[in-house]
Amino acid sequence: MNDIGNAADPANVNQPTGLPAEDEFFGRMNDPTAAASVKGLCGDEMEFHLVIRNDRIEDIRYYTEGCGNTRSCGRAVARRAKGRNVADALSISVGEIVRSGECETNSGRHCAILAVTTFYRAIADYLLKP
């Protein structure tokens, strides 16, 4: 995987990132059921926004201005979570994301940790609401 710098930078929009040109999961939501934001030690920040109905994740978006690897990990988590019930979605793991080949195995582990941690916090936001 190439070092592409900041994936959200307009200068990088047409750069090879390993991501589809139109990523249906990338972006923010105006009125999610649950959301979370976490800043990683590397400085990248990840957000997840969820729409949950009847304990099923109907829609999911992630947002980052981080590197392409962080974006790849966010997409990998979102792709696995959409349509799953909340309890089942909690089985998505860092190891699964790293082994999937959707992020760099060694240098991308911290990105996978950031993506999964942020997703779990969004789920916790849903579960802990009164």
C-alpha positions in Angstrom: 0.0 0.0 0.0 1.3 3.4 -0.9 1.9 6.2 1.6 -0.8 8.6 0.4 -0.7 11.2 3.2 -4.0 12.8 4.3 -6.8 11.0 2.6 -9.3 13.8 3.2 -7.1 16.4 1.6 -8.7 17.4 -1.8 -5.3 17.0 -3.4 -5.4 13.3 -2.6 -9.0 12.6 -3.9 -7.8 10.9 -7.0 -4.8 9.2 -5.5 -4.7 5.4 -5.3 -5.9 4.5 -1.8 -7.2 1.0 -2.2 -10.6 2.5 -1.6 -13.5 2.7 -4.1 -13.8 6.2 -5.7 -17.2 6.5 -4.0 -17.1 5.2 -0.5 -20.7 4.8 0.7 -19.6 4.7 4.3 -17.5 7.8 4.4 -19.0 11.0 5.8 -21.0 12.3 8.8 -24.7 12.1 9.7 -26.9 14.9 10.9 -29.0 12.9 13.3 -27.5 9.5 14.2 -28.9 7.2 16.9 -25.3 7.0 18.4 -21.9 8.4 17.7 -18.4 8.5 19.0 -15.1 10.2 18.2 -11.6 9.1 19.3 -8.2 10.6 18.7 -5.4 8.1 18.3 -1.9 8.5 19.6 -0.7 9.1 16.0 -2.9 12.2 15.9 -5.5 10.7 13.5 -9.1 11.1 14.7 -11.9 8.7 13.8 -15.7 9.2 14.1 -18.5 6.7 13.8 -22.1 7.6 13.3 -24.8 4.9 13.6 -28.5 4.6 12.9 -29.9 1.7 14.9 -33.4 0.4 14.8 -34.7 -2.6 16.7 -31.1 -3.4 17.8 -29.9 -3.6 14.1 -27.4 -1.2 12.5 -29.3 0.1 9.6 -26.8 2.7 8.5 -23.3 3.6 9.5 -20.8 6.3 8.5 -17.2 6.9 9.5 -15.2 10.1 9.1 -11.5 10.8 9.4 -9.0 13.3 8.2 -6.3 10.8 8.9 -4.1 8.8 6.6 -5.3 6.4 4.0 -4.7 3.4 6.2 -7.0 4.9 8.9 -9.6 5.4 6.3 -9.3 1.9 5.0 -9.8 0.5 8.6 -12.8 2.7 9.1 -14.4 1.4 5.9 -13.5 -2.2 6.8 -15.3 -1.8 10.2 -18.3 0.0 8.6 -18.7 -2.7 5.9 -18.7 -5.5 8.4 -21.2 -3.7 10.8 -23.9 -2.6 8.5 -27.0 -4.7 8.8 -25.8 -6.7 11.8 -27.5 -6.7 15.2 -25.7 -4.8 17.9 -24.6 -7.8 19.9 -23.2 -9.5 16.8 -21.4 -6.4 15.6 -19.5 -6.4 18.9 -17.6 -9.4 17.5 -15.8 -7.3 15.0 -12.2 -7.3 16.2 -8.9 -5.6 15.5 -7.4 -8.9 14.6 -10.1 -9.5 12.0 -9.5 -6.1 10.4 -5.7 -6.6 10.4 -6.0 -10.1 8.9 -8.5 -9.0 6.3 -5.8 -7.3 4.2 -7.8 -4.1 4.1 -5.1 -2.3 6.1 -1.3 -2.6 6.3 -0.5 -5.5 8.5 2.4 -4.0 10.6 2.2 -0.2 10.2 -1.6 -0.3 10.2 -2.4 -2.1 13.4 -2.8 1.2 15.3 -5.3 2.3 12.7 -7.3 -0.8 13.1 -7.3 -0.3 16.9 -8.5 3.3 16.4 -11.3 2.2 14.1 -12.6 -0.7 16.2 -12.3 1.3 19.5 -14.3 4.2 18.0 -16.9 1.8 16.7 -17.2 0.2 20.1 -17.6 3.6 21.8 -20.4 4.4 19.3 -22.1 1.1 20.3 -21.7 2.0 24.0 -23.3 5.4 23.3 -26.3 3.5 22.0 -26.4 0.9 24.8 -26.0 3.4 27.6 -28.8 5.8 26.5 -31.7 5.9 28.8 
